[in-house]
Amino acid sequence: MRQQVTDHKKAIIPILPWWAGGLAVGVVLLVAVALIQPIGVSTQYVVLDGVLLHSLFPEAAENSPYLKAAGKEWTLATYEFLFVVGIPIGAFLAATVTNRFSMRVVPSIWAERFGPAPVKRLIWSFVGGFLLLFGARFGGGCTSGHMISGVSQLAVSSFAFSAALFASAILTARWLYPEREER
Amino acid sequence: MTLLLGLVLGAVFGAILQLSGASSYTKIIGTLRLRDFTIMKLIITAIGVGLIGVHALDAVGVAHMKVKDLYVPGIVVAGLIFGVGFAVTGYCPGTALAAAAEGKPDAWMTIVGGLCGALTFAFLWPDLESSLASLGGFGPVTIHESLGINGLVIALPLGVLCLWGAVKLPEGRAT
């Protein structure tokens, strides 16, 4: 048990220092911009929704102008979708090679604050994920599309989205984890 | 060929997110509680490199730009909603995929919730488009174009400022 706890803790410590990670993300963005287009993730959630819905209920999918516009020919064989498919593949390989693959359900700081019940964490993860993609689609992008790609292009919408995002995320985190009075 | 490039570039991106701790709930919550600034330093570095690099590529005419539309109340509301989801899950749409691949079941639930949220949005879109998203629409505006100057004039100093800030920002404060 104790061994497991230390393994979880170890898996949190980054292998790459911040500057190497930041530099590498920047280089990925530049390669993408030079060859194809800026990076983005959240649109592909809609694309997958559209393709899944189209295979189950073609009419419902055809009736949504938004799904139709995102899904193009209802195919997943696009550069954009494969970029997003690559993310878990790369992360899996990186976690496996560095021995940091871990099936923990409840993060330790969540367990300290809200208890170790897995169901509670999973339900809130679902709710949070719902808000995350609803907001991303409404705003037209997420952390990669707006904050990294958009701000780099000096897009006004991306500055506005990022500022609102951080303000609300910091307030929410403070509400979830109140600061203790004594320091 | 383009498809393969997408897969490889995505895999490199995913590996970086994993190795640098960006897919960790603990690191993200530490960032949002303003206790652990390593992910903040990472993001600012990436933006600094991006600002200078993207506009340098644009100056030599090889950048494929794609600027998102500005619609003032809508984009702020969207950011606020996203921020709540970000703090509750500890993941963003990209890092959730990385965390899920590391074996985290809560990241799987985040993705399932995200697919539902995106689908709900898709069906609400016709109504939202005619209301909130059509208010204060300015199209794909950028700072430099609205000022009528070359992007590098702003991107270079701002990028240097980001890189300088990333170095100067402390790694964190004691908990």
Contacts between the chains, C-beta under 8 A, distances in Angstrom:
chain1	res1	chain2	res2	distance
A	11	B	24	7.8
A	11	B	102	7.8
A	12	B	21	6.9
A	12	B	24	5.2
A	12	B	26	4.9
A	12	B	27	6.7
A	13	B	21	7.3
A	14	B	19	6.6
A	14	B	20	5.1
A	14	B	21	3.4
A	14	B	24	7.8
A	14	B	27	7.3
A	14	B	38	6.9
A	15	B	19	4.5
A	15	B	20	7.6
A	16	B	16	6.9
A	16	B	19	4.4
A	16	B	20	4.3
A	16	B	21	7.9
A	17	B	20	7.9
A	18	B	20	6.9
A	18	B	38	4.7
A	18	B	39	7.4
A	18	B	41	4.1
A	18	B	42	4.4
A	18	B	45	6.7
A	18	B	166	7.4
A	18	B	171	7.8
A	19	B	41	7.3
A	19	B	42	7.8
A	19	B	45	5.8
A	19	B	166	7.2
A	19	B	167	7.9
A	20	B	20	7.2
A	21	B	16	5.7
A	21	B	19	7.1
A	21	B	20	2.9
A	21	B	21	7.7
A	21	B	22	6.9
A	21	B	42	4.6
A	21	B	45	7.7
A	21	B	46	7.9
A	22	B	20	7.9
A	22	B	41	6.8
A	22	B	42	4.2
A	22	B	43	7.0
A	22	B	44	7.1
A	22	B	45	2.6
A	22	B	46	4.5
A	22	B	48	7.7
A	22	B	49	6.9
A	22	B	166	6.6
A	23	B	45	6.1
A	23	B	46	7.7
A	23	B	49	6.1
A	24	B	12	7.7
A	24	B	16	4.6
A	24	B	20	7.7
A	25	B	13	7.2
A	25	B	16	5.8
A	25	B	42	7.1
A	25	B	45	7.9
A	25	B	46	3.9
A	25	B	49	7.8
A	26	B	45	6.7
A	26	B	46	4.6
A	26	B	47	7.8
A	26	B	48	7.3
A	26	B	49	2.7
A	26	B	50	5.2
A	26	B	53	6.5
A	27	B	49	7.0
A	28	B	9	6.1
A	28	B	12	5.9
A	28	B	13	5.1
A	28	B	16	7.0
A	29	B	46	7.0
A	29	B	49	7.5
A	29	B	50	4.9
A	29	B	53	7.4
A	29	B	54	7.2
A	30	B	49	7.2
A	30	B	50	7.1
A	30	B	53	4.2
A	30	B	54	6.8
A	30	B	57	6.7
A	31	B	9	6.5
A	32	B	9	6.0
A	33	B	53	7.7
A	33	B	54	5.5
A	33	B	57	5.9
A	33	B	63	5.2
A	33	B	64	5.8
A	33	B	65	7.4
A	34	B	57	5.5
A	34	B	62	5.4
A	34	B	63	6.8
A	34	B	64	7.5
A	35	B	5	6.7
A	35	B	64	7.7
A	36	B	2	6.9
A	36	B	5	7.2
A	36	B	6	7.6
A	36	B	64	6.2
A	37	B	64	4.7
A	37	B	66	5.1
A	38	B	54	7.9
A	38	B	64	7.4
A	38	B	65	7.3
A	38	B	66	5.2
A	39	B	9	7.9
A	39	B	13	7.0
A	41	B	92	8.0
A	41	B	93	4.8
A	41	B	94	4.2
A	41	B	97	7.4
A	42	B	93	4.5
A	42	B	118	7.4
A	45	B	93	6.4
A	45	B	114	5.4
A	45	B	115	5.7
A	45	B	118	4.1
A	46	B	118	4.8
A	46	B	119	7.7
A	46	B	121	7.7
A	46	B	122	5.8
A	48	B	115	6.6
A	49	B	115	5.7
A	49	B	118	5.5
A	49	B	119	4.4
A	49	B	122	6.5
A	50	B	122	7.4
A	53	B	119	7.3
A	64	B	122	5.4
A	64	B	123	5.9
A	64	B	125	7.7
A	65	B	125	7.3
A	65	B	126	6.4
A	66	B	121	7.6
A	66	B	122	4.2
A	66	B	123	7.6
A	66	B	125	4.1
A	66	B	126	7.5
A	67	B	122	5.0
A	70	B	122	7.6
A	77	B	3	6.5
A	78	B	3	7.5
A	78	B	6	7.7
A	79	B	2	4.8
A	79	B	3	6.1
A	79	B	5	6.9
A	79	B	6	4.0
A	80	B	6	6.9
A	81	B	6	7.6
A	82	B	3	5.1
A	82	B	4	7.8
A	82	B	6	3.7
A	82	B	7	4.5
A	82	B	10	6.5
A	83	B	6	4.2
A	83	B	7	7.3
A	83	B	9	5.8
A	83	B	10	3.9
A	83	B	13	7.5
A	84	B	10	6.1
A	84	B	94	7.8
A	84	B	97	6.9
A	85	B	7	6.4
A	85	B	10	6.3
A	86	B	6	6.6
A	86	B	7	4.5
A	86	B	8	6.6
A	86	B	9	6.5
A	86	B	10	2.2
A	86	B	11	3.9
A	86	B	12	7.6
A	86	B	13	6.9
A	86	B	14	6.1
A	87	B	10	5.0
A	87	B	11	7.3
A	87	B	13	5.8
A	87	B	14	3.6
A	87	B	17	7.1
A	87	B	94	6.0
A	87	B	97	4.5
A	87	B	98	5.7
A	87	B	101	7.7
A	88	B	14	6.1
A	88	B	97	4.7
A	88	B	98	6.4
A	88	B	100	6.1
A	88	B	101	3.5
A	89	B	7	7.4
A	89	B	10	7.4
A	89	B	11	4.9
A	89	B	14	6.5
A	89	B	101	7.2
A	90	B	10	6.7
A	90	B	11	3.3
A	90	B	12	6.0
A	90	B	13	6.6
A	90	B	14	3.2
A	90	B	15	3.8
A	90	B	16	7.8
A	90	B	18	7.2
A	90	B	98	7.7
A	91	B	14	4.0
A	91	B	15	6.3
A	91	B	17	6.2
A	91	B	18	4.1
A	91	B	23	6.4
A	91	B	97	7.1
A	91	B	98	3.6
A	91	B	99	7.5
A	91	B	101	4.3
A	91	B	102	6.0
A	92	B	14	7.9
A	92	B	101	3.9
A	92	B	102	7.1
A	93	B	11	7.2
A	93	B	15	6.4
A	94	B	14	7.3
A	94	B	15	4.0
A	94	B	18	4.1
A	94	B	19	5.2
A	95	B	18	5.4
A	95	B	101	6.9
A	95	B	102	4.3
A	95	B	103	7.4
A	98	B	19	6.9
A	100	B	18	7.5
A	100	B	102	6.7
A	101	B	102	5.7
A	101	B	103	5.1
A	102	B	102	6.5
A	102	B	103	5.5
A	102	B	104	7.3
A	103	B	103	4.4
A	103	B	104	7.4
A	103	B	105	6.8
A	104	B	103	7.9
A	104	B	104	6.7
A	105	B	104	7.8
A	105	B	105	4.8
A	105	B	106	6.1
A	106	B	106	7.4
A	107	B	25	4.1
A	107	B	26	5.9
A	107	B	29	7.8
A	107	B	90	6.9
A	107	B	106	7.4
A	108	B	26	7.0
A	109	B	25	7.6
A	109	B	26	5.8
A	109	B	29	6.2
A	110	B	25	7.1
A	118	B	105	7.6
A	121	B	106	5.4
A	122	B	105	6.6
A	122	B	106	6.1
A	122	B	109	4.8
A	123	B	109	7.8
A	124	B	88	5.7
A	124	B	89	7.7
A	125	B	88	7.7
A	125	B	89	5.4
A	125	B	106	4.2
A	125	B	107	7.4
A	125	B	109	3.8
A	125	B	110	4.8
A	125	B	113	6.6
A	126	B	109	4.7
A	126	B	110	7.3
A	126	B	112	6.2
A	126	B	113	3.8
A	126	B	116	7.7
A	127	B	88	6.7
A	127	B	113	6.4
A	128	B	84	7.5
A	128	B	85	4.5
A	128	B	86	7.7
A	128	B	87	7.8
A	128	B	88	3.3
A	128	B	89	3.6
A	128	B	91	8.0
A	128	B	110	6.3
A	128	B	113	6.6
A	129	B	85	6.6
A	129	B	89	5.7
A	129	B	91	7.7
A	129	B	96	6.9
A	129	B	109	6.5
A	129	B	110	3.6
A	129	B	111	6.4
A	129	B	112	6.7
A	129	B	113	2.7
A	129	B	114	4.2
A	129	B	116	7.8
A	129	B	117	6.5
A	130	B	85	7.1
A	130	B	113	4.2
A	130	B	114	6.9
A	130	B	116	5.5
A	130	B	117	3.7
A	130	B	120	7.4
A	131	B	81	5.4
A	131	B	82	7.2
A	131	B	84	5.3
A	131	B	85	3.3
A	131	B	88	7.1
A	131	B	117	6.5
A	132	B	82	6.0
A	132	B	85	3.2
A	132	B	86	6.2
A	132	B	89	6.2
A	132	B	91	7.4
A	132	B	92	6.8
A	132	B	93	6.2
A	132	B	96	7.7
A	132	B	110	6.9
A	132	B	113	7.5
A	132	B	114	5.7
A	132	B	117	6.7
A	133	B	85	7.6
A	133	B	93	6.2
A	133	B	113	7.5
A	133	B	114	3.7
A	133	B	115	7.2
A	133	B	116	8.0
A	133	B	117	3.9
A	133	B	118	4.3
A	133	B	121	7.2
A	134	B	81	5.9
A	134	B	85	7.6
A	134	B	117	3.9
A	134	B	118	7.2
A	134	B	120	6.4
A	134	B	121	5.0
A	135	B	78	4.9
A	135	B	79	6.8
A	135	B	80	7.4
A	135	B	81	3.5
A	135	B	82	3.1
A	135	B	83	7.5
A	135	B	84	7.8
A	135	B	85	6.1
A	136	B	78	7.5
A	136	B	82	5.6
A	136	B	93	5.7
A	136	B	118	7.8
A	137	B	117	7.6
A	137	B	118	5.4
A	137	B	121	4.2
A	137	B	122	7.3
A	138	B	74	6.6
A	138	B	77	7.0
A	138	B	78	3.7
A	138	B	81	6.7
A	138	B	121	6.2
A	138	B	128	6.9
A	138	B	133	7.6
A	139	B	74	7.7
A	139	B	75	5.3
A	139	B	78	3.2
A	139	B	79	5.8
A	139	B	82	6.3
A	140	B	68	4.6
A	140	B	69	6.5
A	140	B	75	7.6
A	140	B	78	7.7
A	141	B	68	5.6
A	142	B	82	7.1
A	142	B	92	5.6
A	142	B	93	4.5
A	142	B	94	6.7
A	143	B	92	4.1
A	143	B	93	7.3
A	143	B	94	6.4
A	143	B	95	7.6
A	144	B	92	7.8
A	144	B	93	7.9
A	144	B	94	5.2
A	145	B	68	7.2
A	146	B	68	6.8
A	147	B	43	6.8
A	147	B	47	7.2
A	148	B	43	7.4
A	148	B	46	5.6
A	148	B	47	6.5
A	148	B	50	6.1
A	149	B	50	7.3
A	149	B	66	7.5
A	150	B	67	7.2
A	150	B	68	5.8
A	151	B	47	5.3
A	151	B	50	7.4
A	151	B	51	7.3
A	152	B	47	6.0
A	152	B	50	3.1
A	152	B	51	5.1
A	152	B	53	7.6
A	152	B	54	4.7
A	152	B	155	7.8
A	153	B	54	5.8
A	153	B	65	5.7
A	153	B	66	7.7
A	153	B	67	5.5
A	153	B	142	6.3
A	153	B	151	7.9
A	154	B	51	7.4
A	154	B	55	7.7
A	154	B	142	4.7
A	154	B	143	4.4
A	154	B	144	5.5
A	154	B	151	6.0
A	154	B	154	6.1
A	154	B	155	6.2
A	154	B	158	7.9
A	155	B	67	4.5
A	155	B	68	5.8
A	155	B	70	7.6
A	155	B	140	7.0
A	155	B	141	7.3
A	155	B	142	5.4
A	156	B	70	5.0
A	156	B	138	7.4
A	156	B	141	4.7
A	156	B	142	6.6
A	156	B	143	6.1
A	156	B	146	7.3
A	157	B	67	7.6
A	157	B	68	4.8
A	157	B	69	6.1
A	157	B	70	3.9
A	157	B	71	7.6
A	157	B	75	5.3
A	157	B	140	7.6
A	157	B	141	7.3
A	158	B	68	6.3
A	159	B	143	7.8
A	160	B	70	6.9
A	160	B	72	7.3
A	160	B	75	5.1
A	160	B	76	6.0
A	160	B	79	6.9
A	161	B	75	5.2
A	161	B	76	7.7
A	161	B	78	6.5
A	161	B	79	4.4
A	161	B	82	7.6
A	162	B	79	7.1
A	163	B	79	7.1
A	164	B	75	7.3
A	164	B	76	4.6
A	164	B	77	7.8
A	164	B	78	7.5
A	164	B	79	2.8
A	164	B	80	5.1
A	164	B	82	7.9
A	164	B	83	6.7
A	165	B	79	4.3
A	165	B	80	7.6
A	165	B	82	5.2
A	165	B	83	4.5
A	165	B	86	6.7
A	166	B	83	6.7
A	167	B	79	7.9
A	167	B	80	7.4
A	167	B	83	6.7
A	168	B	79	6.8
A	168	B	80	4.3
A	168	B	81	7.7
A	168	B	82	7.6
A	168	B	83	3.0
A	168	B	84	5.7
A	168	B	87	7.7
A	169	B	32	5.1
A	169	B	82	7.9
A	169	B	83	3.7
A	169	B	84	7.3
A	169	B	86	4.5
A	169	B	87	4.5
A	170	B	32	5.3
A	170	B	33	7.9
A	170	B	34	6.9
A	170	B	83	7.8
A	170	B	87	7.7
A	171	B	83	7.7
A	172	B	32	7.5
A	172	B	83	6.3
A	172	B	84	4.9
A	172	B	86	7.8
A	172	B	87	3.6
A	172	B	88	6.7
A	173	B	29	6.0
A	173	B	32	3.6
A	173	B	33	5.2
A	173	B	87	4.3
A	174	B	32	8.0
A	174	B	33	6.8
A	176	B	87	6.4
A	176	B	88	7.3
A	177	B	29	6.9
A	177	B	33	5.8
A	179	B	33	7.9
